[in-house]
Amino acid sequence: MRHHLAVLHQAYLTQIVMGRKTVECRLGRKGMAPNGMVQPGDLLWLKEVSGPICAAVRVQEVHSIPLGGAGAVERIRRDWNDRILAPASFWRAGRDASVATLILLGDLCSFRPFRIVKSDRRAWVTLAHPPVPGRSLRSEASRRRQAACCAPEPAS
């Protein structure tokens, strides 16, 4: 099981916590987070833009859908938006995406919001461990870089 930080606008976050938004959709390029990084059983920590983490939700299913050809984003909107609940502006902004990552949300736990130290603009971070109140994030990528640079030299 992996931990992910999903940064969301307050309106989307509210819809998830209320149980109305049951699918998180990220339109992007192949190989960019969260495409290919999320699996069923993973835990998403939900953080408001410039705000605190206020809920966690278990990933139920993940669908990665290539968006080749005209009308592909429109088909995703038509087939999924009753569960994604995105406005027309979201779909217009994503019209050049090459992949849609659809994350079906399962069990949700809300809790007293807590803040973390996050200074970058990434909207998705795969974490090395669960977030800790008041601490800086540590992504899996930074953990791997640190492990590689600090590994002992092989004996000769």
C-alpha positions in Angstrom: 0.0 0.0 0.0 1.3 3.4 -1.0 0.4 6.8 0.4 -0.4 9.7 -1.9 -1.1 13.4 -1.3 -3.9 14.8 -3.6 -4.2 18.5 -3.5 -7.8 19.6 -4.4 -9.8 22.8 -4.7 -12.1 23.2 -1.7 -15.3 22.6 -3.8 -14.0 19.1 -4.9 -12.8 18.3 -1.4 -16.2 19.1 0.0 -18.0 16.9 -2.6 -15.7 14.0 -1.7 -16.2 14.3 2.0 -20.0 14.6 1.5 -20.0 11.4 -0.5 -21.2 13.0 -3.8 -17.9 12.9 -5.7 -16.9 9.3 -5.9 -14.3 9.4 -8.7 -11.1 11.6 -8.8 -10.0 12.4 -12.3 -6.6 13.6 -13.3 -6.0 14.6 -16.9 -2.4 14.7 -17.9 0.5 13.2 -19.8 1.5 9.6 -19.7 4.1 9.0 -17.0 3.1 12.1 -15.0 1.6 11.6 -11.5 -0.7 10.0 -10.7 -0.8 8.0 -13.9 0.7 4.6 -13.3 1.4 5.3 -9.7 -1.9 4.6 -7.9 -3.3 1.1 -7.2 -6.3 -0.3 -5.5 -5.8 -0.3 -1.8 -3.6 2.8 -1.8 -4.5 5.6 0.6 -5.1 9.2 -0.7 -4.5 12.0 1.8 -6.8 14.9 0.7 -5.3 18.4 1.1 -7.0 21.6 0.2 -5.1 24.0 -2.0 -3.0 26.2 0.4 -4.8 24.5 3.2 -4.7 21.5 5.5 -5.1 17.8 5.0 -8.6 17.0 6.2 -9.4 13.5 5.1 -8.0 10.2 3.8 -9.7 7.8 1.3 -8.9 4.3 0.2 -8.5 3.7 -3.6 -11.1 1.2 -4.8 -10.3 1.0 -8.5 -8.0 2.8 -11.0 -8.6 3.2 -14.7 -5.9 4.7 -16.9 -7.5 5.6 -20.2 -5.4 6.8 -23.2 -6.9 9.9 -24.8 -6.0 9.5 -28.5 -8.2 10.9 -31.1 -10.8 13.7 -31.3 -13.5 13.6 -28.7 -11.7 11.3 -26.2 -11.9 13.8 -23.3 -15.6 14.5 -24.2 -16.3 10.7 -24.0 -14.7 10.6 -20.5 -16.8 13.6 -19.5 -20.0 12.0 -20.9 -19.4 8.6 -19.3 -17.9 9.6 -15.9 -18.8 13.2 -15.0 -21.9 12.2 -12.9 -19.3 10.8 -10.4 -16.4 13.2 -11.1 -18.6 16.4 -10.8 -16.2 18.6 -12.8 -17.3 21.9 -14.4 -17.0 22.5 -18.1 -13.8 24.6 -17.5 -12.0 21.4 -16.2 -12.8 19.5 -19.4 -11.7 22.4 -21.6 -8.4 22.8 -19.7 -7.7 19.1 -20.2 -8.5 18.8 -23.9 -4.8 18.3 -24.8 -4.2 15.6 -22.2 -2.9 12.3 -23.4 -4.2 10.1 -20.5 -7.1 10.2 -18.0 -6.5 8.6 -14.6 -9.8 7.8 -13.0 -9.6 6.9 -9.3 -12.7 5.3 -7.8 -12.8 6.3 -4.2 -13.7 3.9 -1.4 -13.8 4.2 2.4 -13.3 7.7 3.6 -12.1 9.0 7.0 -12.3 12.6 7.9 -10.5 14.0 10.9 -9.4 17.2 12.5 -7.5 19.0 9.7 -3.7 19.3 10.1 -1.1 21.3 8.2 2.1 20.0 6.7 5.0 21.8 5.2 4.6 21.8 1.4 6.3 24.6 -0.6 6.0 23.3 -4.2 3.1 23.5 -6.6 2.6 19.8 -7.3 -1.0 18.7 -7.1 -0.1 15.0 -6.6 2.8 13.5 -4.5 3.5 9.9 -3.9 4.7 9.8 -0.4 7.4 7.7 1.3 5.3 7.5 4.4 2.0 9.0 5.8 2.1 12.7 6.3 2.9 14.0 9.8 1.4 17.2 11.2 3.8 20.2 10.9 6.5 18.2 9.1 7.8 18.5 5.6 6.7 16.0 3.0 9.0 13.3 1.8 8.2 11.8 -1.5 9.1 8.3 -2.7 11.4 9.9 -5.3 13.4 11.8 -2.7 13.6 8.7 -0.5 15.1 6.8 -3.5 17.5 9.6 -4.3 18.7 9.7 -0.7 19.1 5.9 -0.6 21.1 5.9 -3.8 23.5 8.7 -2.8 24.0 7.4 0.7 24.5 3.7 -0.2 27.9 2.3 0.9 30.5 1.7 -1.8 30.8 -1.9 -2.8 33.8 -3.7 -1.3 36.6 -4.4 -3.8 
